Amino acid sequence: MLTYLLQSSTCLIILYGIYHFILAEMTFFKYNRAYLLISILASLMIPILAPLLVLPEESVPVLHWSHLAGDITYVVADNEVSVFDWKGLIGNILWSIYFVGVVVVLLKMMYGLSKIFRYYRQGQKEDFNGYRIITTEAVHLPFSFFNSIYISRHVPLQDHIHTILEHEEIHIRQWHTLDVLMAEMVHAFFWFNPVMIFYKRALRQAHEYLADDIICRKNSVSSYTELLLSKSQSGLELALTNQFFHSQIKKRIQMMTTHKTNRHAAWKNTLVLPALMGLLFVFSCKESPKQTSSDTNKDTPKEGYYYTDKEMEGVERVVEIMPEFPGCE
């Protein structure tokens, strides 16, 4: 399992690096969203699929992931010698810390879901245009979650309610909530990898860019940016949701006012293909061919192994004809 976590984390870092340095500033918002989702899923699948890839013996890379996983063991047959297993103790402590981290992140996620469920249960519900509007008594900014839009009675937005509802409706139609939940689940099991924080932030940005782009096609960009700035300092945010007044207002306005990326630059998205093939190639081998061939003789004892008295039963200790060297008769 440690090998899988290390390999998946490596994939996440490399694929996000491609996004951050090459694709993030491009205005292909749909492609960027798709890239982020596919790169997360590919990072989870490559370590599983790589061992199924059959490579010619001469092309197998010399990379020993099993050594990183700590698979090396030593056998001591002398029962009188007892050595404290510090390596095993440290391993158990690290795994305990890992699983505690997983539980903490999952509990945090469940808390966020319970908070949204409480809003849904206690709020006033109204069906409108194929989705549901939930009006709550709590103080929060407008947000969407699956097919529901949550509006607070105590946050005055009546003058802009139609724009806000249209924005959140885009999140609903494009199922952005599923993206957020998937990223949160992956983050729970890869909480030790800080790149997952950037993945979640980039996904939320892509969602907002998509919705903003559609809204700006129908409305004035200047009036829309004024609406965003009017509530950008409220500080009210809720996890696991797509919120209209997202915290990264400056970046959203920059994307709305920038020139669209030339469509000929879309070829840059294909850079992920050689990266995926390279990762599959590297992870397809756990042992080098040289080491594998040396281990084929099962009768050869491992270094550091001693035969017990029981294993030596029936073995002649004195041969009938002793070996002689030339000149030493």
Secondary structure, DSSP 4 states (H G I P E B T S, - for coil): -HHHHHHHHHHHHHHHHHIIIIITTSS-HHHHHHHHHHHHHHHHHHHHHGGG----GGG-----HHHHTT--------TT-----HHHHHHHHHHHHHHHHHHHHHHHHHHHHHHHHHHHHHSEEEEETTEEEEEESS----EEETTEEEEETTS--GGGHHHHHHHHHHHHHTTHHHHHHHHHHHHHHTTT-THHHHHHHHHHHHHHHHHHHHHHHHS-HHHHHHHHHHTTTS----TTSEESS-S-HHHHHHHHHSPPPPGGGGGGGGGHHHHHHHHHHHHT-SS-HHHHHHT--TTSPPTT----TTTTTT--SS-SS----TT--
